[in-house]
Amino acid sequence: MHMAILDYRRTLLVAALATAALASIVMHPHAIDAHAQDTMADETQHSEAGVMAVDNHWSIAEMTGDTDWLDQMLLPEYRSVGNTGTVHPKAAIVAGAAKRKGTDLAKAKLEFATYQKEHPYGSAVVIHGDTAVITFYDPSLGPDKGVKSSDVFVYVDGHWHAIYSQHTAVNAG
């Protein structure tokens, strides 16, 4: 089920999806597609809203198999470290998403919204220069004791690009 991707990305917003396929932004001017049109204006902003728009697009891109978008948004050096310490490089994230290529966009957005409602989480964004860190946390534990995952982005040539993600075991069970 596509919602497992979110388990890997936001608490392990992928633990449940590992059985379906390992799946774990920025709009590149030549990679404009239907998945991003509703958030494109925000994704290029050097702001909290901009980097959050990219992160949300990332979830949808993985769920719909938008490998072109993921390939340009994830930097070549991108690594995602799971709660067991296992590293998943960019190639694994893109390959996992490729298995879902052609998934209906409206269905993916509905599943993402449903997941967010059923698994509430808080988020905090820190931007220093051209680096942003988004931290996702369990709202009942707060941002200092309940961190589920963090994504690190760099702003290059007017676009946010992911370079690193770290996931924890908070609420993984």
C-alpha positions in Angstrom: 0.0 0.0 0.0 1.3 3.4 -0.9 0.8 4.8 2.7 3.8 2.7 3.8 6.1 5.2 2.1 4.9 7.8 4.5 5.7 5.5 7.4 9.3 5.4 6.2 9.5 9.2 5.5 7.9 10.4 8.7 8.7 7.9 11.4 10.2 5.4 9.3 7.8 6.6 6.8 8.7 3.3 5.0 8.8 0.5 7.5 5.5 -1.0 6.3 6.3 -0.3 2.6 9.6 -2.3 2.7 7.5 -5.4 1.9 6.0 -3.7 -1.2 9.3 -2.1 -2.3 12.0 -0.1 -0.7 11.0 3.5 -1.0 12.6 5.3 1.1 12.5 19.4 -4.5 12.4 21.3 -5.8 11.0 21.9 -9.2 13.8 21.9 -11.8 12.8 24.3 -14.6 12.9 21.5 -17.1 11.0 19.0 -14.9 7.6 20.6 -14.6 4.8 18.0 -14.3 1.2 17.6 -13.2 2.3 16.5 -9.7 3.8 19.8 -8.8 1.6 22.3 -10.5 -0.5 23.0 -7.4 2.6 23.8 -5.3 5.1 24.9 -7.9 5.1 28.6 -6.9 5.9 27.7 -3.2 8.6 25.2 -4.0 11.1 27.7 -5.3 10.8 30.0 -2.3 13.8 30.3 -0.1 11.5 29.9 3.0 10.0 27.5 5.4 6.9 27.3 3.2 9.0 26.6 0.1 11.0 23.7 1.6 7.8 22.2 3.2 6.1 22.3 -0.2 9.1 20.4 -1.6 8.9 17.8 1.1 5.1 17.3 0.6 5.7 17.0 -3.2 8.4 14.4 -2.4 5.9 12.2 -0.6 3.5 12.4 -3.6 6.3 11.8 -6.1 7.3 8.6 -4.3 3.7 7.4 -4.2 3.1 8.1 -7.9 6.4 6.9 -9.2 7.5 10.3 -10.5 11.1 9.3 -10.9 12.1 12.2 -13.1 11.1 14.7 -10.4 12.8 12.6 -7.7 16.0 12.3 -9.7 16.4 16.0 -10.0 15.3 16.8 -6.4 17.5 14.3 -4.7 21.2 15.3 -4.9 23.5 12.6 -6.2 25.0 12.2 -2.7 21.6 11.8 -1.0 21.4 9.1 1.7 18.4 8.1 3.9 19.4 6.3 7.2 16.7 4.1 8.7 16.1 3.5 12.4 18.3 0.4 12.2 21.2 2.3 10.8 20.8 1.0 7.3 21.6 3.4 4.5 19.4 3.8 1.4 21.1 5.8 -1.4 19.3 7.9 -3.9 19.2 5.0 -6.4 17.2 2.8 -4.0 14.7 5.6 -3.4 14.2 6.2 -7.1 14.0 2.5 -7.9 11.4 2.0 -5.2 9.3 4.8 -6.6 9.6 3.5 -10.1 7.6 0.4 -9.0 4.7 2.8 -8.4 5.0 4.7 -11.7 1.5 5.5 -13.1 -0.3 5.5 -9.8 -3.2 7.9 -9.9 -2.3 11.4 -8.6 -5.7 12.1 -7.1 -5.6 8.7 -5.3 -2.1 9.4 -4.0 -3.1 12.8 -2.7 -6.1 11.3 -0.9 -4.0 8.6 0.6 -1.4 11.1 1.8 -4.1 13.3 3.4 -5.7 10.3 5.0 -2.3 9.2 6.4 -1.7 12.6 7.8 -5.0 12.6 9.5 -4.6 9.1 11.0 -1.0 9.6 12.0 -0.7 13.2 13.2 2.8 14.6 13.4 4.3 18.0 14.1 7.0 19.6 12.0 9.7 22.2 12.6 11.8 23.9 10.0 15.2 25.6 10.6 16.9 27.4 7.8 20.5 28.6 8.1 21.8 30.2 4.9 21.0 27.8 2.1 20.5 24.8 4.4 17.2 23.7 5.8 16.4 20.9 8.3 12.8 19.7 8.6 12.1 17.7 11.7 9.0 15.6 12.0 7.9 14.6 15.5 5.2 12.9 17.6 3.0 15.8 18.8 2.3 14.0 22.1 6.1 13.9 22.9 7.1 17.2 21.3 10.0 18.2 19.1 12.6 17.6 21.8 11.6 14.0 22.8 9.6 12.6 19.9 11.6 13.1 16.7 10.5 10.6 14.1 12.7 11.8 11.2 14.6 14.7 9.8 15.2 15.8 6.2 18.1 18.0 5.2 17.9 20.2 2.1 20.2 22.6 0.4 19.0 25.6 -1.8 20.9 25.6 -5.1 20.1 27.8 -8.1 16.6 28.7 -6.8 15.6 25.2 -5.8 15.5 23.0 -2.7 17.3 19.6 -3.0 17.4 16.8 -0.4 20.8 15.6 0.6 20.1 13.5 3.8 17.3 12.0 5.8 17.5 10.3 9.3 14.7 8.2 10.8 14.2 7.0 14.4 12.2 4.3 16.1 9.8 6.7 17.7 6.3 5.2 17.2 7.8 2.6 14.8 5.9 -0.2 16.4 
